Amino acid sequence: MNGTALLLATAALLVPLSAAKADTLVTNVRGVQVASDGTLDRFTGLLLDDGGKVKQVLRGEQLKLPGGTSVVDGGGRTLLPGLIDAHGHVMGLGQALTRLDVTGTKSVAELQQRLRDYAAKNPDLPWITGRGWNQEMWPGKRFPTAADLDAAVPDRPVWLERVDGHASVANSAALKAAGVTAATKAPAGGKIERDKAGRPTGLFVDAATALIDGKVPPAPPAQQEAALLAAQALLLENGLTAVGDMGTSAEDWLAMRRLYDGARLQVRIMAYGGGIENLLAVAGTEPTPWLYGDRLRMGGVKLYSDGALGSRGAWLKQPYADAPTRGLALLTPQELRRQAGIAAAGGFQLAVHAIGDAANAMVLDSYEALGSAQGDKRWRVEHAQVVDTADLKRFAAGKVIPSMQPVHQTSDRTMAEARLGPKRLDGAYAWQTLDKSGARLALGSDFPVEHPNPFHGLAAAISRQGLDDQPTGGWRPWERMTFAQALGGFTRDAAWAGFAETKVGSLEPGKWADFILVDRDVAAVTPNELARTQVLQTWIAGKKAWERTATPGVGQAR
């Protein structure tokens, strides 16, 4: 190939380059990304340097390259920057993939059958743990109980987490192992569900789950590593090259370090310590540097101000429309400000979970008091699902990032209508309103609460419809995002929200060559087709990390 002109497109311009021997030319692609001005940017190829970074973005040029240049023919496929999930739980995803999965069960009976089957296949497990149930999908919508689990597995502890991670149910053996009785009091920010006689039913909400969590045997290092690798495989398969890991524990961090040390983890992780204790245990007095070629960094802390709508733990200004409660505040305003202040004093980024309108107001109040608008702090509100309309403009005014998950809207819309009633929906999942106010949104999925597939999120963002194309015309369709806004939320804006914008989020000279090849032009298809996009290859730092094989739905790490 020495001296051979490589035709990338019909263009008259010939640009001679002095390429390093190990440079790589990615050609014959339909590139799509979001430019710095928020518009869609089309390109035809990439020139990568020998270190795995972008050297040049090509737009139809003919390049005369020396011998030794590697050439990757994209086959006319669409190429996108590696997608970024701004809010997920990497270890949680891996655990969900390696433990009992009751996601999608349509009844208590179906949950019980999955539990029986899993117990039979795993007779030596001292505890059975799992996640994914959602009573909103069951007839009657009642929460499960210890008696329900006892009917399937009475002889060893069972502990199953709700799909949103904010409630769990235990069987009688687990209650006994944890020493929970009618006399046990719920901790602040938590609830123990009780029957009419005052006895625990087995359901624990938010902070009360710690009563059982603390008795579950910890996973040994080999299981932790296996979970992380399982999570990485699914992320790469879905075109995710970087994630914001919300709630990294010190044990999670050590498992990640072990795998990165052995070059077994490739996905980039922007870690947020799970509370002040984990933050200080990992990072000490300041954010860690980027490690492993910009693949791992702990730069912030994740705190919780309330629970979730599904378990009625989201903290509201007024009572729920379908129950006489306002939900749960997991921190007082004073405690939130104290913990946030500790992290802020060390230069850490703040990321606080807030779903209900009262919780969002409390977080915004704390941020304002701590000076969120001063300098370039990029403090975040995770979820910002239900916001008082009077508080929507406070995000932009305080330079606060709404870190939002489009698939939550499509999953939760009927439940949100029941929980909130019609008068509080104006500030619910208000993506376009927040964007127009001047706030910069970062988008994600909250995996494993939702599937990590970012194309589901992109489709939901531009349609306000689920995978079933319902409701017709979209739910509160004036809050739909444009495709450029949505793609930016999963790339450039998600990188910026994690202080990674100089490294990833777009394909520009000097940034890492993280990109994916997909099977359709995602900027020119319907939302239904967008949601069903298939990733063909995932590249990180100029190297192929994953490729789909000939068998549908199957791929392999490289």
C-alpha positions as CSV (number, residue, x, y, z in Angstrom):
1,M,0.0,0.0,0.0
2,N,3.1,2.3,0.0
3,G,2.1,5.5,-1.9
4,T,-1.4,4.2,-2.6
5,A,-4.2,6.8,-2.6
6,L,-7.1,5.5,-0.5
7,L,-10.4,6.9,-1.8
8,L,-12.7,7.6,1.1
9,A,-15.4,9.4,-0.9
10,T,-15.9,11.3,-4.1
11,A,-13.9,14.4,-3.3
12,A,-11.3,16.4,-5.3
13,L,-9.2,17.4,-2.3
14,L,-6.0,15.3,-1.7
15,V,-4.4,15.8,1.7
16,P,-0.9,14.4,2.1
17,L,-0.2,13.2,5.6
18,S,2.9,12.0,7.4
19,A,1.3,9.1,9.3
20,A,3.2,7.1,11.9
21,K,3.9,3.5,10.9
22,A,1.2,2.1,13.2
23,D,-1.5,4.7,12.4
24,T,-4.9,3.2,11.6
25,L,-7.3,4.5,8.9
26,V,-11.0,3.8,9.5
27,T,-12.7,4.3,6.2
28,N,-16.0,3.7,4.3
29,V,-18.2,4.7,7.2
30,R,-21.2,7.0,7.7
31,G,-20.1,8.8,10.8
32,V,-22.5,10.7,13.0
33,Q,-21.8,12.6,16.2
34,V,-22.8,15.8,18.0
35,A,-20.7,18.9,17.4
36,S,-19.7,21.4,20.0
37,D,-22.6,23.6,18.9
38,G,-25.1,20.8,19.5
39,T,-25.7,20.1,15.8
40,L,-25.3,16.8,14.1
41,D,-21.8,16.3,12.5
42,R,-21.4,13.9,9.6
43,F,-18.0,12.4,8.6
44,T,-16.7,9.6,6.4
45,G,-13.7,8.3,8.3
46,L,-11.1,8.6,11.0
47,L,-7.3,8.5,11.2
48,L,-6.0,7.2,14.5
49,D,-2.5,7.5,15.9
50,D,-0.5,4.6,17.3
51,G,-1.6,5.4,20.8
52,G,-5.3,4.9,20.2
53,K,-6.3,8.5,19.9
54,V,-8.0,10.4,17.0
55,K,-5.6,12.1,14.7
56,Q,-8.0,13.4,12.2
57,V,-11.7,13.3,11.4
58,L,-12.2,12.8,7.7
59,R,-15.0,14.4,5.6
60,G,-14.5,13.0,2.1
61,E,-10.7,13.6,1.7
62,Q,-8.4,11.4,-0.2
63,L,-5.4,10.6,1.9
64,K,-2.0,9.5,0.6
65,L,-0.6,7.3,3.3
66,P,2.7,5.4,3.7
67,G,3.1,1.7,3.9
68,G,2.4,0.1,7.2
69,T,-0.8,2.0,7.8
70,S,-3.6,-0.3,9.0
71,V,-6.9,0.1,7.2
72,V,-10.3,-0.8,8.7
73,D,-13.1,-0.9,6.2
74,G,-16.3,0.0,7.9
75,G,-18.4,-1.5,5.0
76,G,-20.5,1.6,4.7
77,R,-21.9,1.2,8.2
78,T,-22.8,3.9,10.6
79,L,-20.1,4.9,13.1
80,L,-20.9,6.7,16.4
81,P,-18.7,7.8,19.3
82,G,-18.7,5.3,22.0
83,L,-21.9,5.8,24.0
84,I,-21.7,6.9,27.7
85,D,-24.3,6.0,30.3
86,A,-24.1,8.9,32.8
87,H,-25.8,6.9,35.6
88,G,-25.5,3.2,36.2
89,H,-24.4,0.7,38.8
90,V,-21.7,-1.6,37.3
91,M,-21.3,-4.0,40.2
92,G,-25.1,-4.1,40.6
93,L,-25.5,-5.0,36.9
94,G,-23.0,-7.8,37.3
95,Q,-24.7,-9.1,40.4
96,A,-28.0,-9.0,38.6
97,L,-26.6,-11.1,35.8
98,T,-25.0,-13.7,38.2
99,R,-27.8,-14.0,40.8
100,L,-31.5,-14.8,40.8
101,D,-33.3,-12.6,38.2
102,V,-37.0,-12.1,38.8
103,T,-37.3,-9.2,36.4
104,G,-40.4,-9.2,34.3
105,T,-42.4,-11.6,36.5
106,K,-46.1,-11.1,36.0
107,S,-47.3,-12.5,39.3
108,V,-46.2,-13.6,42.7
109,A,-46.7,-17.2,41.5
110,E,-44.2,-16.6,38.7
111,L,-41.7,-15.1,41.1
112,Q,-42.1,-18.2,43.4
113,Q,-41.5,-20.6,40.5
114,R,-38.3,-18.8,39.5
115,L,-37.2,-18.9,43.1
116,R,-37.9,-22.6,43.4
117,D,-36.0,-23.4,40.2
118,Y,-33.0,-21.3,41.2
119,A,-32.9,-22.9,44.7
120,A,-32.9,-26.3,43.1
121,K,-30.1,-25.5,40.8
122,N,-28.0,-23.9,43.6
123,P,-28.4,-26.2,46.6
124,D,-25.2,-25.1,48.3
125,L,-25.9,-21.3,48.4
126,P,-26.3,-20.3,52.1
127,W,-28.4,-17.3,51.1
128,I,-30.4,-16.8,47.9
129,T,-30.2,-13.2,46.7
130,G,-31.7,-11.6,43.7
131,R,-33.5,-8.6,42.2
132,G,-36.0,-7.3,39.7
133,W,-39.5,-7.8,41.0
134,N,-42.1,-5.0,40.4
135,Q,-45.4,-5.3,42.1
136,E,-46.9,-2.8,39.6
137,M,-46.8,-5.6,37.0
138,W,-48.8,-8.0,39.2
139,P,-52.6,-8.4,39.6
140,G,-53.6,-6.4,42.6
141,K,-50.2,-4.6,42.7
142,R,-49.6,-5.8,46.3
143,F,-46.1,-6.0,47.6
144,P,-44.6,-9.5,48.2
145,T,-44.3,-10.9,51.7
146,A,-42.1,-13.3,53.7
147,A,-45.0,-15.8,53.5
148,D,-44.9,-15.7,49.7
149,L,-41.2,-16.5,49.7
150,D,-41.5,-19.2,52.4
151,A,-44.0,-21.0,50.2
152,A,-41.1,-21.5,47.7
153,V,-38.0,-21.7,49.8
154,P,-38.5,-22.1,53.6
155,D,-35.2,-23.7,54.6
156,R,-32.6,-20.9,54.0
157,P,-32.6,-17.1,53.8
158,V,-34.0,-15.4,50.8
159,W,-33.5,-11.7,50.1
160,L,-34.9,-10.2,46.9
161,E,-34.6,-6.6,45.8
162,R,-37.2,-4.6,44.0
163,V,-36.4,-3.5,40.5
164,D,-35.6,0.1,41.6
165,G,-33.3,-1.0,44.4
166,H,-35.3,0.9,47.0
167,A,-37.2,-2.0,48.6
168,S,-36.5,-5.6,49.3
169,V,-38.4,-8.6,50.6
170,A,-37.1,-11.3,53.0
171,N,-38.4,-14.7,53.9
172,S,-38.8,-15.9,57.5
173,A,-35.3,-17.5,57.5
174,A,-33.7,-14.2,56.5
175,L,-35.7,-12.3,59.2
176,K,-34.5,-14.8,61.8
177,A,-30.9,-14.6,60.6
178,A,-31.0,-10.8,60.9
179,G,-32.8,-10.9,64.3
180,V,-35.7,-8.8,63.0
181,T,-38.8,-9.1,65.2
182,A,-41.9,-7.1,66.0
183,A,-39.8,-5.1,68.4
184,T,-37.3,-4.0,65.7
185,K,-37.6,-0.4,64.9
186,A,-36.9,1.0,61.4
187,P,-34.0,3.4,61.1
188,A,-34.4,7.0,60.1
189,G,-35.2,7.2,56.4
190,G,-36.5,3.6,56.3
191,K,-39.7,1.6,56.8
192,I,-40.5,-1.9,57.9
193,E,-43.8,-3.0,56.5
194,R,-46.0,-4.6,59.2
195,D,-49.3,-6.5,59.4
196,K,-52.2,-5.5,61.6
197,A,-50.6,-7.2,64.6
198,G,-47.4,-5.2,64.2
199,R,-45.3,-8.1,62.9
200,P,-42.9,-7.5,60.0
201,T,-44.3,-8.7,56.7
202,G,-40.9,-9.1,55.2
203,L,-40.9,-5.9,53.2
204,F,-38.2,-3.3,53.9
205,V,-38.0,0.1,52.3
206,D,-34.9,2.3,51.7
207,A,-32.7,2.7,54.8
208,A,-34.4,-0.3,56.6
209,T,-33.0,-2.7,54.0
210,A,-29.6,-2.3,55.8
211,L,-31.1,-4.5,58.6
212,I,-30.9,-7.5,56.3
213,D,-28.2,-6.4,53.9
214,G,-25.7,-6.4,56.8
215,K,-26.3,-10.1,57.4
216,V,-25.9,-11.3,53.8
217,P,-22.5,-13.0,53.4
218,P,-20.1,-10.8,51.4
219,A,-19.2,-12.0,47.9
220,P,-15.6,-13.3,47.7
221,P,-13.2,-11.5,45.4
222,A,-13.6,-14.0,42.6
223,Q,-17.4,-13.5,42.5
224,Q,-16.9,-9.7,42.5
225,E,-14.6,-9.9,39.6
226,A,-16.9,-12.3,37.7
227,A,-19.8,-9.9,38.2
228,L,-17.7,-7.0,36.8
229,L,-16.7,-9.0,33.8
230,A,-20.3,-10.0,33.2
231,A,-21.4,-6.4,33.4
232,Q,-18.6,-5.3,31.0
233,A,-19.7,-7.9,28.4
234,L,-23.2,-6.5,28.4
235,L,-22.1,-2.9,28.3
236,L,-19.8,-3.5,25.3
237,E,-22.5,-5.5,23.5
238,N,-24.7,-2.5,23.8
239,G,-22.1,0.0,22.6
240,L,-21.3,1.6,25.9
241,T,-17.6,2.5,26.3
242,A,-17.9,4.6,29.5
243,V,-20.2,4.8,32.4
244,G,-20.8,6.9,35.5
245,D,-20.8,4.4,38.3
246,M,-23.1,5.7,41.0
247,G,-22.3,4.4,44.4
248,T,-18.9,2.7,44.1
249,S,-17.9,0.9,47.3
250,A,-14.3,0.4,48.5
251,E,-14.7,-3.3,47.7
252,D,-16.0,-2.5,44.2
253,W,-13.0,-0.2,43.6
254,L,-10.5,-2.9,44.7
255,A,-12.1,-5.4,42.4
256,M,-12.0,-2.9,39.5
257,R,-8.3,-2.2,40.2
258,R,-7.5,-6.0,40.2
259,L,-9.1,-6.4,36.8
260,Y,-7.6,-3.3,35.3
261,D,-4.2,-4.4,36.6
262,G,-4.7,-7.6,34.6
263,A,-6.0,-5.7,31.5
264,R,-9.3,-7.5,31.8
265,L,-11.5,-4.4,32.2
266,Q,-11.6,-2.1,29.2
267,V,-14.7,0.0,29.7
268,R,-14.1,3.4,31.2
269,I,-15.6,4.0,34.7
270,M,-16.2,7.4,36.2
271,A,-16.7,6.4,39.8
272,Y,-18.7,8.2,42.4
273,G,-18.1,6.9,45.9
274,G,-21.1,5.3,47.6
275,G,-21.4,7.8,50.5
276,I,-18.7,9.8,52.4
277,E,-17.2,6.7,54.0
278,N,-16.5,4.9,50.7
279,L,-15.3,8.2,49.1
280,L,-12.7,8.9,51.7
281,A,-11.6,5.2,51.9
282,V,-10.9,5.2,48.2
283,A,-9.9,8.7,47.3
284,G,-8.8,10.3,50.5
285,T,-8.7,14.1,50.5
286,E,-9.0,14.8,46.8
287,P,-10.2,13.1,43.5
288,T,-8.0,10.4,42.2
289,P,-6.1,10.9,39.0
290,W,-7.2,9.1,35.9
291,L,-5.8,5.6,35.9
292,Y,-5.2,2.9,33.3
293,G,-5.1,5.1,30.3
294,D,-8.1,7.2,31.4
295,R,-10.2,4.2,32.2
296,L,-10.8,4.7,35.9
297,R,-11.2,7.7,38.2
298,M,-13.1,8.5,41.4
299,G,-14.0,12.2,41.2
300,G,-17.2,12.5,43.2
301,V,-19.7,11.1,45.8
302,K,-23.2,9.7,45.4
303,L,-25.7,10.6,48.2
304,Y,-29.4,9.8,48.5
305,S,-32.0,12.3,49.6
306,D,-35.1,10.1,49.1
307,G,-36.4,6.8,47.8
308,A,-38.4,5.9,44.6
309,L,-41.9,6.3,43.4
310,G,-42.6,2.5,43.0
311,S,-42.2,1.9,46.7
312,R,-43.6,5.3,47.6
313,G,-40.3,6.3,49.1
314,A,-39.8,9.4,46.9
315,W,-40.2,12.4,49.1
316,L,-43.1,14.7,48.0
317,K,-44.2,18.1,49.0
318,Q,-47.7,16.9,49.3
319,P,-49.1,13.4,50.0
320,Y,-49.2,10.8,47.3
321,A,-52.4,10.7,45.3
322,D,-52.9,7.0,46.0
323,A,-51.7,6.7,49.6
324,P,-51.6,8.9,52.8
325,T,-47.8,9.4,52.9
326,R,-45.3,11.9,51.6
327,G,-42.6,9.3,51.2
328,L,-39.2,9.2,52.9
329,A,-36.4,11.8,53.3
330,L,-33.3,9.8,53.7
331,L,-31.3,12.8,55.0
332,T,-32.3,15.9,56.8
333,P,-31.4,19.2,55.2
334,Q,-28.8,19.7,57.8
335,E,-27.2,16.3,57.3
336,L,-27.3,16.6,53.5
337,R,-25.5,19.9,53.7
338,R,-23.0,18.5,56.2
339,Q,-22.1,15.5,54.0
340,A,-22.1,17.5,50.8
341,G,-19.9,20.1,52.4
342,I,-17.3,17.5,53.4
343,A,-17.1,16.3,49.8
344,A,-17.1,19.8,48.3
345,A,-14.3,20.9,50.6
346,G,-12.1,18.2,49.0
347,G,-13.0,19.3,45.5
348,F,-15.2,16.3,44.8
349,Q,-18.2,16.5,42.5
350,L,-21.6,16.1,44.2
351,A,-24.2,13.7,42.8
352,V,-27.3,13.4,44.9
353,H,-30.3,11.1,44.1
354,A,-33.6,13.0,44.2
355,I,-36.8,11.7,42.7
356,G,-39.6,13.5,44.6
357,D,-40.3,17.3,44.3
358,A,-39.5,17.8,48.0
359,A,-36.2,16.0,47.7
360,N,-35.3,17.9,44.6
361,A,-36.0,21.2,46.3
362,M,-33.9,20.1,49.3
363,V,-30.9,19.2,47.1
364,L,-31.2,22.5,45.2
365,D,-31.4,24.4,48.5
366,S,-28.2,22.7,49.7
367,Y,-26.4,23.2,46.5
368,E,-27.2,26.9,46.5
369,A,-26.1,27.3,50.1
370,L,-22.8,25.6,49.2
371,G,-22.2,27.8,46.2
372,S,-23.0,25.5,43.2
373,A,-23.1,28.5,40.8
374,Q,-19.6,29.6,41.7
375,G,-16.9,28.3,39.5
376,D,-17.1,25.0,37.5
377,K,-18.4,22.5,40.0
378,R,-20.9,20.6,37.8
379,W,-22.8,19.3,40.7
380,R,-25.6,16.9,39.7
381,V,-29.1,15.8,40.7
382,E,-29.5,12.1,39.9
383,H,-32.9,11.4,38.3
384,A,-34.7,14.8,38.9
385,Q,-37.8,12.9,38.1
386,V,-40.5,14.9,39.8
387,V,-39.7,18.6,40.2
388,D,-42.0,21.4,41.3
389,T,-42.4,23.7,38.3
390,A,-41.3,26.6,40.5
391,D,-37.9,24.8,40.9
392,L,-37.2,23.9,37.3
393,K,-35.3,27.1,36.5
394,R,-33.1,26.6,39.6
395,F,-31.0,23.9,37.8
396,A,-29.7,26.3,35.2
397,A,-29.4,29.2,37.7
398,G,-27.3,27.1,40.0
399,K,-25.3,25.4,37.2
400,V,-26.7,22.1,38.4
401,I,-26.8,19.1,36.0
402,P,-30.1,17.1,35.7
403,S,-28.8,13.6,35.3
404,M,-31.8,11.9,33.8
405,Q,-32.9,8.5,32.5
406,P,-35.4,8.6,29.6
407,V,-36.4,5.0,30.0
408,H,-37.7,5.8,33.5
409,Q,-40.4,7.9,31.9
410,T,-41.6,5.2,29.6
411,S,-41.5,2.5,32.4
412,D,-43.0,4.7,35.1
413,R,-45.6,6.8,33.3
414,T,-48.8,5.0,34.4
415,M,-47.4,4.6,37.9
416,A,-46.4,8.3,38.0
417,E,-50.0,9.3,37.0
418,A,-51.4,7.1,39.9
419,R,-48.8,8.3,42.5
420,L,-48.9,12.0,41.6
421,G,-52.3,12.8,40.1
422,P,-52.6,15.1,37.1
423,K,-51.6,18.4,38.9
424,R,-48.0,17.4,39.6
425,L,-47.1,16.0,36.2
426,D,-45.9,19.3,34.7
427,G,-42.6,19.0,36.3
428,A,-42.2,15.2,35.8
429,Y,-39.6,14.0,33.4
430,A,-39.4,17.5,32.1
431,W,-36.4,17.1,29.7
432,Q,-37.2,19.7,27.1
433,T,-38.3,22.3,29.7
434,L,-35.0,21.8,31.6
435,D,-33.0,22.0,28.4
436,K,-34.7,25.2,27.2
437,S,-34.1,26.8,30.7
438,G,-30.4,26.5,30.1
439,A,-29.6,23.4,32.0
440,R,-27.3,20.8,30.5
441,L,-28.7,17.3,30.7
442,A,-26.7,14.1,31.0
443,L,-28.5,10.9,30.1
444,G,-28.3,7.3,31.2
445,S,-30.4,4.2,32.1
446,D,-29.8,3.6,35.8
447,F,-28.9,0.0,35.0
448,P,-29.7,-2.6,36.3
449,V,-33.0,-0.8,37.2
450,E,-33.5,-0.6,33.5
451,H,-31.7,-2.5,30.7
452,P,-28.4,-0.7,29.8
453,N,-29.2,-0.6,26.1
454,P,-28.7,3.1,25.2
455,F,-30.8,2.9,22.0
456,H,-33.8,2.2,24.2
457,G,-33.0,5.5,26.0
458,L,-32.4,7.4,22.7
459,A,-35.7,6.2,21.3
460,A,-37.6,7.1,24.5
461,A,-36.0,10.5,24.6
462,I,-37.2,11.5,21.1
463,S,-40.6,9.8,21.3
464,R,-41.8,9.6,24.9
465,Q,-43.0,6.2,23.9
466,G,-42.1,2.7,25.1
467,L,-40.9,-0.2,23.0
468,D,-44.6,-1.0,22.4
469,D,-45.0,2.5,20.7
470,Q,-47.4,3.6,23.5
471,P,-48.9,5.9,24.1
472,T,-49.8,7.1,20.6
473,G,-48.1,10.4,20.0
474,G,-46.0,10.2,23.1
475,W,-46.6,10.9,26.8
476,R,-46.6,14.7,27.3
477,P,-44.9,15.0,23.9
478,W,-43.8,18.6,24.3
479,E,-41.0,17.3,26.5
480,R,-39.5,15.2,23.7
481,M,-35.9,15.8,22.8
482,T,-34.5,16.2,19.4
483,F,-32.2,13.4,18.2
484,A,-29.2,15.7,18.5
485,Q,-30.1,16.6,22.0
486,A,-30.6,12.9,22.9
487,L,-27.4,11.7,21.3
488,G,-25.5,14.5,22.9
489,G,-26.9,13.4,26.3
490,F,-25.4,10.0,25.8
491,T,-22.0,11.2,24.4
492,R,-20.7,14.8,24.7
493,D,-22.9,15.9,27.6
494,A,-22.4,12.7,29.6
495,A,-18.7,13.0,29.3
496,W,-18.8,16.7,30.4
497,A,-21.0,15.7,33.4
498,G,-18.1,13.4,34.5
499,F,-15.3,15.9,33.8
500,A,-14.2,13.6,30.9
501,E,-14.9,15.9,28.0
502,T,-11.2,16.3,27.0
503,K,-10.9,12.5,26.8
504,V,-14.1,11.0,25.4
505,G,-17.7,11.9,24.3
506,S,-16.8,13.0,20.8
507,L,-14.3,12.0,18.1
508,E,-11.9,14.9,17.8
509,P,-8.1,15.1,17.4
510,G,-6.4,14.3,20.7
511,K,-9.4,12.4,22.2
512,W,-9.5,8.6,22.6
513,A,-10.7,6.6,19.6
514,D,-13.7,5.1,21.4
515,F,-16.4,4.3,18.8
516,I,-19.0,1.8,17.7
517,L,-20.3,0.5,14.4
518,V,-24.0,-0.1,14.2
519,D,-26.4,-1.7,11.6
520,R,-28.4,1.4,10.7
521,D,-28.3,5.2,10.2
522,V,-29.6,6.1,13.7
523,A,-30.2,9.7,12.7
524,A,-32.5,8.7,9.8
525,V,-34.8,6.0,11.3
526,T,-38.1,6.0,13.3
527,P,-37.9,5.8,17.1
528,N,-39.2,2.2,16.8
529,E,-36.3,1.3,14.5
530,L,-33.8,3.3,16.6
531,A,-34.7,1.3,19.7
532,R,-33.8,-1.9,17.8
533,T,-30.4,-0.8,16.6
534,Q,-27.8,-3.6,16.8
535,V,-24.2,-2.9,17.7
536,L,-21.8,-4.7,15.4
537,Q,-18.4,-3.6,16.9
538,T,-17.2,-1.7,19.9
539,W,-13.8,-0.1,19.9
540,I,-11.9,1.4,22.9
541,A,-8.7,3.4,22.5
542,G,-8.4,2.4,18.8
543,K,-8.7,-1.3,19.5
544,K,-11.7,-3.6,18.9
545,A,-13.1,-4.6,22.3
546,W,-16.2,-6.5,21.2
547,E,-17.6,-7.8,17.9
548,R,-21.0,-9.4,17.1
549,T,-20.7,-12.9,15.7
550,A,-22.7,-14.5,13.0
551,T,-25.2,-15.9,15.5
552,P,-27.9,-13.3,16.2
553,G,-27.6,-11.8,19.6
554,V,-24.2,-13.2,20.3
555,G,-20.9,-11.5,20.4
556,Q,-17.4,-11.9,21.8
557,A,-14.8,-9.7,23.6
558,R,-11.6,-9.2,21.6
